[in-house]
Amino acid sequence: MTRKILKTHVRRSSPGPRVNRCVSGANIAVHGAAPGLLNWRSMAGELLVVNGPRLGERFPLGSGEVRIGRDPKSTIRLDEPGVAWEHCVVSCEGNGYRVLDRRSGTGTYVNGMRTSQHPLEPGDQLVVGSTVFVYRDEDSAHLAGSPQQTLLRACSLLFLFRAVASAESAAPREILEGQLIRLIGDLVPASGGSLLLGGDAAELRAGASTAALQNMVDRVCRGGAVVDHETGEVGVPLYVRGSIGGILTAQFPSSEIASLNEHCDSLAAVATLGAIALEAVREVETLNTEKALLQERLDGPRLGIVGESSALRRLMEMVARVATTDTSVLILGESGTGKEMVANALHRQSPRAAHPFVAINCAALTETLLESELFGHEKGAFTGAVAQKKGKLELAEGGTVFLDEIGELAAPMQAKLLRVLQQREFERVGGTRTLKLNVRLIAATNRDLAASVRQGTFREDLYHRLNVVAFHVPPLRERKEDIPALASHFLEIFSGRCRRRLQGIAPEAMAYLMAYPWPGNVRELENAIERGVVLGQSDLLLPEDLPETVLDAPAAVQPPGALQGSVTDVKRQLIIRAWEECRGDYKQAAAKLNIHPNSLLRLVRTLGLREILK
């Protein structure tokens, strides 16, 4: 599985002159600082967000007040539950800062204790709502602190690592990456550094922007941690589940060359924290992917293949023979015959059954959206691509991809799909890295693809690639002996969903079901049974519960058996008598018969009484 590549290069100047803690303005030009370099000591004090919606952001403290609350005019606006309009204020006081609660109601907390006012010390945790700040000043940024401060810094690193790795982070990745490198700079006297995240050496190398960084990636991937006393560079790997998941590098000034081994140990500890965070985030990503695929399966076909007709048995015998291979399969059949269910049966009986089955409807998306859905896209590939997204082909790694309505593919997409079939590789939209593909491809269509090839609307080479083995799913009218089993199967499912206890389907209703040609096939039968369960009031599914299209079928339906015919005659006589007594008022007639008016109208139509009751 490939990983997103993140990189940040931050350089800082050598320690410069000290500045007072309480000063006006967030950034101060320090005399002697090299131009173009980020001065790591340009802030007198700051609040670093280590947890909450604004995770990773830093807020400098100057000589004025820093107001925190939901007010849009607040210096730090926190629009979240538990935060008051004006919650608290941090103000300069002598050589430090003090936090003052503004009678917020929910309270302001420092180091876990609710307080009305409190002088801030380096390392203090300030909690407002669900947001956690850590206070730091310029003296504490580089001096070795107490064990508590070290722990707070480690926690800050862990929070930031999780934020950088997580695609759901509220803060922009570039900002978080910069904050992470700066925070690492508080632990070791580095003059610059970088963070690369990736799934393998090739991806890490692709993310390295300079030849020197690419060389460092190669060295770390080959032999682990690297300490280069000649250049003052240190590189350490981040291992996730035994495989390299990232590289952390730092550049040290010549004055620190003698201590590079010690700094390498510090960076290795930081890398361990990062690896823990990466592993947790990737677990979440895996769970989210599995959840999405499971939801897709639940939203897709939910019912098994039901029936014992000879046509269906021949089809399933072919499925069993072909399932054990990796051969591409083309499934042909009318709309609603169950082509996706056949594809799913192929997958479930194949060696790939433990891996995902991913279905894509080629007719449901525009060409641009379909390309992104299939291949994924890189961040910035097009308007709205705010983050990297893996495509369905990538998510189905090791499993099966089912392309429904393949005949609807536009010509450019046909060419790209052909390349996938031939070379088993692809690129994300907007990407340059070629990704290998290990999936089985099954396609389906209700079109005559051979005719489309002759007309020039479908590529002949793609058609032959897809049509290695072709299955024809017979329409329901060609396997009518399966209708009773299918209807009973659907009745059981929808009865459970609607919490109704139905004993079965009345023979008269089944006669209508058998006579109807079902142009919509199994899907139409499923919908008809669901409608009958929802609208019916008897403990049997009756003819009047069926759709008008089924009841108005041209084939004549005669209820089987003398007894059923007698029952039908009695129903007709009772309806005619009630109708006449109520002088054509069908609502009064329905009340007299103790049935719903709509049920009476369905009975009138079903029993052929329209002409008689005019």
VMD Tcl script that draws the C-alpha trace (Angstrom):
set ca {
  {0.00 0.00 0.00}
  {1.47 3.33 -1.01}
  {1.64 6.24 1.37}
  {1.33 9.95 0.98}
  {4.59 11.84 0.80}
  {5.03 14.84 3.03}
  {8.12 16.97 3.09}
  {9.16 20.08 4.89}
  {12.44 21.94 4.90}
  {12.94 24.40 7.73}
  {16.21 26.16 8.47}
  {17.03 28.21 11.49}
  {19.81 30.56 12.30}
  {22.41 30.00 14.96}
  {21.50 31.27 18.41}
  {21.30 35.03 18.36}
  {20.98 37.75 20.98}
  {18.36 37.26 23.66}
  {15.22 39.32 23.56}
  {12.81 40.30 26.30}
  {9.83 38.04 26.85}
  {7.05 40.64 26.59}
  {7.48 42.56 23.37}
  {5.13 44.10 20.87}
  {4.51 42.14 17.72}
  {4.79 38.48 16.95}
  {7.98 38.47 14.89}
  {11.12 40.41 15.76}
  {14.05 40.96 13.46}
  {17.18 39.79 15.27}
  {20.34 41.63 14.41}
  {22.83 39.42 12.67}
  {20.38 36.78 11.52}
  {21.16 35.45 8.09}
  {18.73 36.69 5.42}
  {16.12 34.22 4.25}
  {16.48 31.98 7.30}
  {13.72 31.27 9.77}
  {14.77 32.65 13.14}
  {13.80 30.07 15.73}
  {14.14 32.63 18.53}
  {11.97 35.34 17.09}
  {9.09 34.77 19.52}
  {9.02 35.91 23.13}
  {6.24 33.50 24.09}
  {3.67 31.39 22.35}
  {0.72 29.05 22.75}
  {1.07 25.78 20.84}
  {-2.14 23.82 20.14}
  {-1.47 20.14 20.89}
  {-5.06 18.90 20.77}
  {-8.40 20.09 19.40}
  {-9.82 21.43 16.12}
  {-6.86 23.81 15.59}
  {-4.25 21.13 16.24}
  {-0.72 22.18 15.27}
  {-1.28 25.95 15.15}
  {0.99 28.32 17.10}
  {-0.07 31.70 18.46}
  {2.62 34.23 19.42}
  {2.13 36.30 22.56}
  {3.10 39.97 22.40}
  {2.75 42.89 24.81}
  {-1.00 43.19 24.35}
  {-3.90 40.92 25.28}
  {-4.64 37.66 23.51}
  {-8.39 37.03 23.79}
  {-9.71 33.46 23.42}
  {-13.38 32.67 22.74}
  {-16.15 32.19 20.18}
  {-16.31 35.89 19.32}
  {-15.21 36.29 15.66}
  {-13.07 39.24 16.82}
  {-11.16 37.07 19.29}
  {-7.41 36.78 18.82}
  {-7.83 32.99 18.98}
  {-11.32 32.02 17.89}
  {-12.55 28.61 19.07}
  {-15.95 27.85 17.59}
  {-16.71 24.68 19.53}
  {-19.01 23.48 22.33}
  {-18.00 24.53 25.85}
  {-16.29 27.73 24.76}
  {-17.83 31.05 25.85}
  {-18.16 34.13 23.65}
  {-15.23 35.68 25.54}
  {-13.73 32.76 27.42}
  {-10.35 33.94 28.75}
  {-7.53 36.42 28.17}
  {-3.76 35.92 28.18}
  {-1.91 39.16 28.94}
  {1.69 40.26 29.45}
  {2.61 40.74 33.10}
  {6.17 41.76 34.02}
  {8.51 39.16 32.57}
  {5.81 36.63 31.83}
  {2.15 36.05 31.03}
  {-1.01 35.45 33.04}
  {-4.28 33.82 31.97}
  {-7.55 35.30 33.28}
  {-10.91 33.50 33.03}
  {-13.79 35.77 31.89}
  {-16.47 33.98 33.92}
  {-16.82 31.52 31.09}
  {-19.13 29.15 32.92}
  {-17.45 25.98 31.67}
  {-14.14 27.15 33.11}
  {-10.53 27.66 32.12}
  {-8.06 24.97 33.21}
  {-4.31 25.10 33.75}
  {-2.54 21.77 34.26}
  {-5.89 20.10 34.95}
  {-7.04 22.57 37.62}
  {-9.86 25.05 37.09}
  {-8.63 28.59 37.70}
  {-9.87 32.17 37.61}
  {-6.34 33.47 36.99}
  {-2.94 31.85 36.80}
  {0.62 32.93 35.92}
  {1.89 30.77 33.06}
  {5.13 28.83 33.38}
  {6.92 27.13 30.48}
  {5.28 23.77 29.79}
  {1.93 24.68 31.38}
  {-1.12 23.15 29.68}
  {-4.02 25.55 29.12}
  {-7.37 23.88 28.33}
  {-10.29 25.82 26.78}
  {-13.20 23.61 25.71}
  {-11.63 20.66 23.89}
  {-8.56 22.67 22.82}
  {-5.29 22.09 24.67}
  {-2.51 24.70 24.48}
  {1.06 24.37 25.74}
  {2.74 27.63 26.83}
  {6.37 28.12 25.88}
  {8.73 31.09 26.07}
  {11.98 31.77 24.27}
  {14.11 30.67 27.22}
  {12.43 27.27 27.48}
  {12.63 26.62 23.77}
  {16.22 25.38 23.83}
  {17.12 24.79 27.47}
  {16.83 21.30 28.88}
  {13.81 21.40 31.15}
  {12.37 19.30 33.87}
  {11.10 15.76 33.19}
  {7.59 17.22 33.06}
  {8.61 19.65 30.34}
  {10.33 16.88 28.41}
  {7.18 14.78 28.65}
  {5.05 17.70 27.45}
  {7.34 18.17 24.47}
  {7.14 14.47 23.68}
  {3.35 14.64 23.85}
  {3.41 17.69 21.61}
  {5.50 15.78 19.09}
  {3.14 12.84 19.21}
  {0.10 15.04 18.66}
  {1.79 16.77 15.74}
  {2.95 13.52 14.18}
  {-0.64 12.28 14.27}
  {-1.86 15.53 12.75}
  {0.69 15.46 9.93}
  {-0.03 11.84 9.08}
  {-3.81 12.16 9.27}
  {-5.67 13.17 6.12}
  {-8.54 14.48 8.27}
  {-6.46 17.09 10.08}
  {-8.14 20.50 10.19}
  {-4.84 22.39 9.78}
  {-3.09 22.51 6.39}
  {-0.43 19.83 6.10}
  {2.31 22.27 5.15}
  {1.73 24.26 8.36}
  {1.73 21.14 10.51}
  {4.90 19.84 8.92}
  {6.66 23.12 9.57}
  {5.49 23.15 13.19}
  {6.70 19.60 13.66}
  {10.19 20.36 12.39}
  {10.32 23.49 14.54}
  {9.30 21.51 17.61}
  {11.99 18.94 16.87}
  {14.39 21.85 16.69}
  {13.53 22.62 20.31}
  {14.91 19.24 21.32}
  {18.11 19.23 19.27}
  {20.20 22.22 18.05}
  {19.60 21.54 14.37}
  {19.83 24.26 11.75}
  {17.38 22.59 9.41}
  {15.51 19.40 8.76}
  {13.00 17.48 6.71}
  {10.31 14.86 7.14}
  {9.40 12.38 4.42}
  {6.55 9.90 4.71}
  {6.07 7.08 2.21}
  {5.34 3.41 1.76}
  {8.66 2.34 0.22}
  {12.07 3.60 -0.85}
  {10.87 4.66 -4.30}
  {8.08 6.81 -2.87}
  {10.37 8.36 -0.28}
  {12.96 9.12 -2.95}
  {10.31 10.67 -5.18}
  {9.43 13.05 -2.35}
  {13.01 14.23 -1.88}
  {13.42 17.62 -3.57}
  {17.24 17.68 -3.77}
  {19.94 15.27 -4.85}
  {21.48 15.40 -1.37}
  {18.18 14.44 0.22}
  {17.68 11.64 -2.28}
  {21.14 10.35 -1.38}
  {20.23 10.43 2.32}
  {17.03 8.48 1.57}
  {19.03 5.81 -0.25}
  {21.52 5.50 2.60}
  {18.86 5.29 5.32}
  {16.80 2.75 3.37}
  {19.89 0.59 2.88}
  {21.43 0.68 6.33}
  {19.20 2.44 8.86}
  {20.31 5.53 10.80}
  {22.99 7.65 9.13}
  {25.44 9.99 10.89}
  {27.59 11.96 8.46}
  {30.34 13.81 10.37}
  {31.62 15.45 7.19}
  {28.37 17.21 6.28}
  {26.81 17.39 9.76}
  {23.72 15.50 8.57}
  {21.75 12.89 10.48}
  {18.97 10.70 9.07}
  {16.84 8.20 10.96}
  {14.10 5.88 9.68}
  {10.52 5.58 10.93}
  {9.55 1.92 10.96}
  {5.88 0.96 10.82}
  {5.23 -2.76 11.39}
  {8.80 -3.63 10.44}
  {8.75 -1.69 7.15}
  {10.09 1.77 6.53}
  {7.31 4.37 6.63}
  {9.30 7.60 6.69}
  {12.61 9.34 7.20}
  {13.50 12.19 9.54}
  {16.63 14.20 8.72}
  {18.42 17.07 10.47}
  {21.31 19.35 9.53}
  {23.65 20.44 12.36}
  {26.17 23.32 12.47}
  {29.88 22.57 12.69}
  {29.87 23.32 16.41}
  {27.68 20.26 16.96}
  {29.68 17.75 14.87}
  {31.22 16.18 17.96}
  {27.75 15.49 19.41}
  {26.15 14.01 16.28}
  {25.85 10.53 17.77}
  {23.95 11.91 20.78}
  {21.70 13.98 18.51}
  {21.08 10.87 16.42}
  {19.83 9.09 19.54}
  {17.46 11.99 20.25}
  {16.14 11.93 16.69}
  {15.70 8.15 16.90}
  {13.51 8.63 19.97}
  {11.47 11.22 18.09}
  {11.20 8.81 15.15}
  {9.85 6.14 17.51}
  {7.07 8.52 18.60}
  {6.37 9.29 14.97}
  {6.21 5.61 14.08}
  {3.66 5.02 16.84}
  {1.51 7.84 15.49}
  {1.87 6.66 11.89}
  {0.91 3.12 12.81}
  {-2.19 4.34 14.63}
  {-3.20 6.58 11.72}
  {-2.70 3.82 9.17}
  {-4.78 1.47 11.30}
  {-7.54 4.07 11.15}
  {-7.08 4.45 7.39}
  {-7.34 0.68 6.96}
  {-10.46 0.53 9.10}
  {-12.02 3.42 7.16}
  {-11.25 1.68 3.88}
  {-12.74 -1.59 5.08}
  {-15.77 0.28 6.39}
  {-16.28 2.00 3.02}
  {-15.99 -1.29 1.14}
  {-18.36 -3.01 3.57}
  {-20.87 -0.19 3.22}
  {-20.57 -0.47 -0.54}
  {-21.38 -4.17 -0.31}
  {-24.35 -3.48 1.95}
  {-25.64 -0.80 -0.41}
  {-25.17 -3.12 -3.37}
  {-26.77 -6.49 -4.07}
  {-27.70 -8.07 -0.75}
  {-29.49 -11.23 -1.86}
  {-28.10 -14.59 -2.90}
  {-28.63 -16.25 -6.27}
  {-31.93 -18.11 -5.93}
  {-33.40 -20.62 -8.36}
  {-33.15 -24.17 -9.67}
  {-33.93 -23.73 -13.36}
  {-31.75 -25.53 -15.88}
  {-30.58 -22.21 -17.35}
  {-29.43 -20.97 -13.94}
  {-27.73 -24.26 -13.09}
  {-25.70 -24.14 -16.32}
  {-24.62 -20.59 -15.54}
  {-23.48 -21.42 -11.99}
  {-21.55 -24.47 -13.23}
  {-19.59 -22.16 -15.55}
  {-19.02 -19.74 -12.69}
  {-17.53 -22.52 -10.56}
  {-15.16 -23.58 -13.35}
  {-13.90 -20.08 -14.17}
  {-13.76 -18.71 -10.60}
  {-10.46 -20.42 -9.74}
  {-8.60 -18.62 -12.55}
  {-7.60 -14.97 -12.99}
  {-9.17 -14.77 -16.44}
  {-11.07 -11.60 -17.34}
  {-14.82 -12.25 -17.61}
  {-17.51 -10.36 -19.53}
  {-21.04 -10.82 -18.17}
  {-23.85 -10.13 -20.63}
  {-27.54 -9.79 -19.86}
  {-30.53 -7.50 -19.67}
  {-30.87 -4.90 -16.97}
  {-31.99 -6.39 -13.66}
  {-30.97 -9.99 -14.36}
  {-28.37 -10.04 -11.55}
  {-25.06 -9.54 -13.38}
  {-23.37 -8.03 -10.31}
  {-24.48 -11.00 -8.21}
  {-22.86 -13.35 -10.71}
  {-19.66 -11.27 -10.51}
  {-19.82 -11.47 -6.72}
  {-20.26 -15.25 -6.92}
  {-17.14 -15.42 -9.11}
  {-15.21 -13.46 -6.49}
  {-16.48 -15.47 -3.51}
  {-15.42 -18.77 -5.13}
  {-12.00 -17.47 -6.21}
  {-8.64 -17.46 -4.36}
  {-9.14 -13.69 -4.00}
  {-12.23 -14.10 -1.80}
  {-10.43 -12.78 1.31}
  {-9.68 -9.49 -0.48}
  {-12.06 -6.67 -1.50}
  {-14.78 -6.90 -4.13}
  {-15.20 -3.37 -5.51}
  {-18.07 -2.53 -7.88}
  {-18.13 0.58 -10.10}
  {-21.02 1.68 -12.31}
  {-19.44 3.25 -15.39}
  {-22.71 4.91 -16.40}
  {-23.28 6.67 -13.09}
  {-20.36 9.13 -13.29}
  {-19.04 11.67 -15.75}
  {-15.79 10.83 -17.53}
  {-13.71 13.08 -15.22}
  {-15.28 11.75 -12.04}
  {-15.02 8.16 -13.24}
  {-11.30 8.56 -13.94}
  {-10.74 9.90 -10.42}
  {-12.96 7.16 -8.96}
  {-11.00 4.44 -10.76}
  {-7.43 5.68 -10.55}
  {-7.55 8.15 -7.65}
  {-5.90 11.57 -7.77}
  {-3.07 13.56 -6.26}
  {-3.55 16.68 -4.20}
  {-4.04 19.69 -6.49}
  {-4.72 17.56 -9.58}
  {-7.87 19.60 -10.27}
  {-10.14 22.11 -8.57}
  {-11.42 20.58 -5.36}
  {-8.65 17.98 -5.06}
  {-7.59 19.18 -1.61}
  {-5.91 15.89 -0.65}
  {-4.61 12.74 -2.22}
  {-7.30 10.11 -2.84}
  {-6.82 6.44 -3.61}
  {-8.92 5.07 -6.45}
  {-11.08 1.97 -6.46}
  {-8.41 0.02 -8.37}
  {-5.91 0.73 -5.61}
  {-8.40 -0.06 -2.83}
  {-9.19 -3.41 -4.46}
  {-5.55 -4.57 -4.34}
  {-5.48 -8.35 -4.29}
  {-9.21 -8.60 -4.91}
  {-11.73 -8.13 -7.72}
  {-12.94 -5.04 -9.57}
  {-16.37 -5.22 -11.20}
  {-17.07 -2.64 -13.92}
  {-20.80 -2.51 -14.58}
  {-22.21 -0.89 -17.73}
  {-18.78 -1.14 -19.41}
  {-20.40 -0.25 -22.73}
  {-20.94 3.32 -21.49}
  {-17.21 4.09 -21.23}
  {-16.04 7.10 -23.26}
  {-13.23 6.52 -25.79}
  {-10.42 8.10 -23.65}
  {-11.36 5.92 -20.67}
  {-11.45 2.85 -22.91}
  {-7.81 3.52 -23.86}
  {-6.74 3.93 -20.23}
  {-8.55 0.78 -19.17}
  {-6.89 -1.14 -21.99}
  {-3.49 -0.12 -20.64}
  {-4.47 -1.35 -17.18}
  {-5.46 -4.72 -18.61}
  {-2.33 -5.05 -20.73}
  {0.36 -3.73 -18.38}
  {-1.31 -4.11 -14.95}
  {-0.25 -0.62 -13.89}
  {-1.68 2.90 -13.72}
  {-1.07 6.45 -12.43}
  {-3.29 8.56 -10.22}
  {-4.82 11.63 -11.88}
  {-2.22 14.38 -11.66}
  {0.48 11.93 -10.58}
  {3.68 10.75 -12.25}
  {4.45 7.61 -10.25}
  {3.40 4.33 -11.84}
  {1.57 1.99 -9.47}
  {1.45 -1.77 -9.98}
  {-1.93 -3.46 -9.95}
  {-2.92 -6.90 -8.73}
  {-6.67 -7.30 -9.26}
  {-9.04 -9.44 -11.28}
  {-11.26 -7.50 -13.65}
  {-14.87 -8.50 -14.37}
  {-17.02 -6.36 -16.67}
  {-20.73 -6.39 -17.46}
  {-23.07 -4.76 -19.94}
  {-26.63 -4.94 -21.22}
  {-25.48 -3.73 -24.64}
  {-24.43 -5.73 -27.68}
  {-20.70 -4.94 -27.47}
  {-19.93 -6.77 -30.70}
  {-22.36 -4.43 -32.49}
  {-20.75 -1.43 -30.76}
  {-17.36 -2.58 -32.07}
  {-18.75 -2.77 -35.60}
  {-20.20 0.73 -35.21}
  {-16.86 2.08 -33.98}
  {-18.13 3.20 -30.56}
  {-16.19 0.55 -28.60}
  {-12.53 -0.39 -29.07}
  {-12.08 -3.79 -30.66}
  {-8.81 -4.49 -28.77}
  {-10.48 -3.71 -25.44}
  {-13.46 -5.88 -26.36}
  {-11.20 -8.88 -27.00}
  {-9.30 -8.23 -23.75}
  {-12.56 -8.26 -21.78}
  {-14.25 -11.06 -23.70}
  {-11.87 -13.89 -22.76}
  {-14.77 -15.71 -21.11}
  {-18.35 -14.49 -21.59}
  {-21.35 -15.36 -19.43}
  {-24.92 -14.78 -20.53}
  {-27.35 -14.26 -17.65}
  {-30.80 -15.39 -18.87}
  {-33.78 -13.04 -18.44}
  {-36.46 -14.03 -15.94}
  {-39.00 -14.83 -18.69}
  {-36.66 -17.62 -19.84}
  {-36.51 -19.20 -16.37}
  {-40.05 -18.77 -15.09}
  {-39.72 -21.87 -12.92}
  {-37.50 -19.72 -10.64}
  {-40.25 -17.13 -10.02}
  {-41.95 -18.93 -7.07}
  {-38.63 -19.41 -5.24}
  {-37.52 -15.83 -5.91}
  {-40.88 -14.36 -4.89}
  {-40.91 -16.34 -1.64}
  {-37.32 -15.33 -0.95}
  {-38.12 -11.63 -1.38}
  {-41.32 -12.01 0.67}
  {-39.35 -13.37 3.62}
  {-36.79 -10.56 3.47}
  {-39.23 -7.67 3.18}
  {-41.62 -9.14 5.75}
  {-38.78 -9.03 8.25}
  {-37.91 -5.46 7.36}
  {-41.51 -4.28 7.60}
  {-42.12 -6.35 10.75}
  {-45.07 -8.16 9.20}
  {-45.86 -11.83 9.53}
  {-46.95 -13.12 6.12}
  {-47.74 -16.77 5.60}
  {-47.04 -16.74 1.90}
  {-48.33 -15.71 -1.53}
  {-51.94 -16.41 -2.51}
  {-52.28 -18.77 -5.51}
  {-54.16 -16.10 -7.44}
  {-51.26 -13.65 -6.91}
  {-48.70 -16.28 -7.89}
  {-50.65 -16.93 -11.08}
  {-50.30 -13.25 -12.00}
  {-46.57 -13.37 -11.19}
  {-46.08 -16.38 -13.44}
  {-48.03 -14.83 -16.34}
  {-46.21 -11.47 -16.37}
  {-43.20 -11.22 -18.79}
  {-41.00 -9.20 -16.33}
  {-39.18 -6.80 -18.66}
  {-37.28 -5.51 -15.61}
  {-36.32 -9.07 -14.65}
  {-35.40 -10.05 -11.07}
  {-35.06 -6.42 -9.95}
  {-38.63 -5.69 -11.05}
  {-39.91 -8.81 -9.26}
  {-38.10 -7.73 -6.10}
  {-39.71 -4.28 -6.26}
  {-43.17 -5.79 -6.86}
  {-42.91 -8.04 -3.80}
  {-41.63 -5.18 -1.63}
  {-44.57 -3.02 -2.72}
  {-47.02 -5.81 -1.91}
  {-45.58 -6.28 1.57}
  {-45.74 -2.56 2.30}
  {-49.30 -2.00 1.01}
  {-50.95 -5.33 1.83}
  {-53.15 -5.88 4.89}
  {-53.79 -9.63 4.75}
  {-51.62 -12.44 6.12}
  {-51.18 -13.50 2.48}
  {-49.83 -11.52 -0.46}
  {-52.96 -10.99 -2.58}
  {-53.38 -9.98 -6.23}
  {-54.66 -6.55 -5.24}
  {-51.32 -5.94 -3.49}
  {-49.39 -6.26 -6.76}
  {-48.54 -3.36 -9.13}
  {-51.00 -2.48 -11.89}
  {-48.46 -3.41 -14.56}
  {-48.48 -7.00 -13.29}
  {-52.28 -7.15 -13.00}
  {-52.82 -5.61 -16.42}
  {-50.58 -8.13 -18.19}
  {-52.14 -9.29 -21.50}
  {-51.95 -12.96 -20.55}
  {-55.24 -14.22 -19.12}
  {-54.91 -15.43 -15.56}
  {-57.29 -18.06 -14.22}
  {-56.99 -18.82 -10.52}
  {-56.29 -22.56 -10.17}
  {-58.79 -24.93 -8.59}
  {-62.56 -24.91 -8.07}
  {-62.26 -23.81 -4.44}
  {-60.22 -20.71 -5.27}
  {-62.68 -19.90 -8.05}
  {-65.58 -20.11 -5.59}
  {-63.80 -17.79 -3.16}
  {-63.23 -15.30 -5.95}
  {-66.92 -15.41 -6.97}
  {-67.99 -14.72 -3.38}
  {-65.63 -11.71 -3.25}
  {-67.12 -10.35 -6.48}
  {-70.70 -10.70 -5.22}
  {-69.95 -9.03 -1.89}
  {-68.26 -6.08 -3.58}
  {-71.09 -5.63 -6.12}
  {-73.73 -5.74 -3.37}
  {-71.90 -3.24 -1.15}
  {-71.28 -0.93 -4.11}
  {-74.95 -0.93 -5.07}
  {-76.13 -0.40 -1.49}
  {-73.83 2.58 -1.12}
  {-74.88 3.95 -4.54}
  {-71.34 3.97 -5.93}
  {-69.68 5.66 -2.94}
  {-66.56 3.49 -2.77}
  {-65.52 4.89 0.63}
  {-68.84 3.88 2.21}
  {-68.66 0.50 0.42}
  {-65.15 -0.05 1.79}
  {-66.35 0.76 5.31}
  {-69.21 -1.69 4.88}
  {-66.76 -4.39 3.79}
  {-64.36 -3.40 6.60}
  {-61.40 -2.80 4.27}
  {-59.40 0.26 3.25}
  {-60.83 2.27 0.29}
  {-57.59 1.78 -1.66}
  {-57.82 -1.97 -1.12}
  {-61.37 -1.93 -2.47}
  {-60.28 -0.10 -5.61}
  {-57.46 -2.62 -6.15}
  {-59.97 -5.47 -5.77}
  {-62.33 -3.85 -8.29}
  {-59.48 -3.65 -10.77}
  {-58.09 -7.12 -10.02}
  {-61.46 -8.89 -10.25}
  {-62.41 -7.15 -13.47}
  {-65.39 -5.24 -11.98}
  {-64.69 -1.83 -13.53}
  {-67.25 -2.20 -16.32}
  {-69.90 -3.75 -14.07}
  {-69.71 -1.00 -11.44}
  {-69.82 1.97 -13.83}
}
mol new
graphics top color blue
foreach p $ca { graphics top sphere $p radius 0.5 }
foreach p [lrange $ca 0 end-1] q [lrange $ca 1 end] { graphics top cylinder $p $q radius 0.2 }
display resetview
